[in-house]
Amino acid sequence: MLVFYFFAATVLWLGILSVRGGLRFADYVQSEIARPLPSFTPFVSVIAPTRGVDQGLEENLSALFQQDYPDYEIVFVTDTASDPSLGVIEDVKSTDSNSHIATRVVIAGAAVDCGQKVHNLRVAVGEIDSRSEALVFVDADARPQVHWLRSLVAPLHDQSIGATTGYRWFIPLRGGLSSQLCSVWNASIASSLGASNDKNFCWGGSTAIRRESFDHLQIREHWKGTVSDDFALTNALRAAHLPIHFVPACLTASLEDCTFSQLIEFTTRQLKITRVYSSHLWKGALIGSLLFVLVFFGGIVLVAARVFNGLSYWLPLLLLVVIFVFGAIKSYIRLRTVELPLAKYKKGLRKTLLAHLLLWPFASALFLYNSLAAMLSRRIKWRGITYELKSPTEAVIIRDI
């Protein structure tokens, strides 16, 4: 029992620190949302890689054309001229309200020694307008709000900032258990961003960088042999001691559902990529989730056993309840906080409240599974392509279907 109490006390302390972190996240988001944007709106190139047709793709792409920004271009890039996303792109481009936005479609061809998305980005960057002063990257499964582009680019007026970033927030469409758990799992990563620019990371689905910085840091070279565009960019910026500024207004809704198998594939892929490109984060996830699972779920078994054997169980049960309450408080703070930048989706967010309050222990257990799976294999499947992640600079394409 003493061993259990020791580790339970450790998890409890980590829970207290987690709540403090949630409060800091809330304070940062509130202060940044209230801060007036700098008047910096240079001509920029928005690069949107596509492959296949995501849920809500037409609405997601339409949002790129509706930005409150004076002058920009959108560069869509995919690997083949037969990709079904091209039909959706043409439909969106053909609407009258979108005709004033400069667009182009780049066919990048098949990747050979890196991730297909990374290959597409490397090709697209070479096709941007010569006037462009900044590059903005966005994923096809993200649905930016109307102020997204202005908010993401404006902080780059400070040339000491290396890049700006937002992050995704999953909002289930129909509310199935797997989709809800995916939202809860992803939320813990979103709230790790904040005021510490030296600890922030780029999310490839919503990132902006000055063209001058991109060229000076030779990001296209850093992308060679990689599968993760955002980790490679993050590592290059950190090596150059350039801060990454998190823009809460650029928290971006991903409105979609997933099956249980899709949930496992997505979350495990994230941890496998993390293990290869940022092993210290993977180790932290492994140790933290292992400790929690042993204490919380092991504690439930312990309490049940003591009840069955007629032994005192109130103290371990109390510890488990307090641990759960701290986690639920953190989840509540986080969810209410993101209602500020995602006010348009407040109704959908409110529908996920119960899931965020109750499912967070299972999200921690899922992190443990993901971390262990990442220990055993470096093979991932992404957009129909299977890769073997040999190292941060070497990816082998196993199969393309």
Secondary structure, 3 states (H helix, E strand, C coil): CHHHHHHHHHHHHHHHHHHHHHHHHHHHHHHHHHCCCCCCCCCEEEEEECCCCCCCHHHHHHHHHCCCCCCEEEEEEECCCCCCHHHHHHHHHCCHHHCCCEEEEEECCCCCCCCHHHHHHHHHHCCCCCCCCEEEEECCCCECCCCHHHHHHHHHHCCCCCEEEEEEEEECCCCCHHHHHHHHHHHHHHCCCCCCCCCCCCCCCEEEEEHHHHHHCCHHHHCCCCCCHHHHHHHHHHHCCCCEEEEEEEEEEEECCCCHHHHHHHHHHHHHHHHHHCHHHHHHHHHHHHHHHHHHHHHHHHHHHHHHCCCCCHHHHHHHHHHHHHHHHHHHHHHHHHCCCCHHHHHHHHCCHHHHHHCHHHHHHHHHHHHHHHHHCCEEEECCEEEEEEECCEEEEEEEC
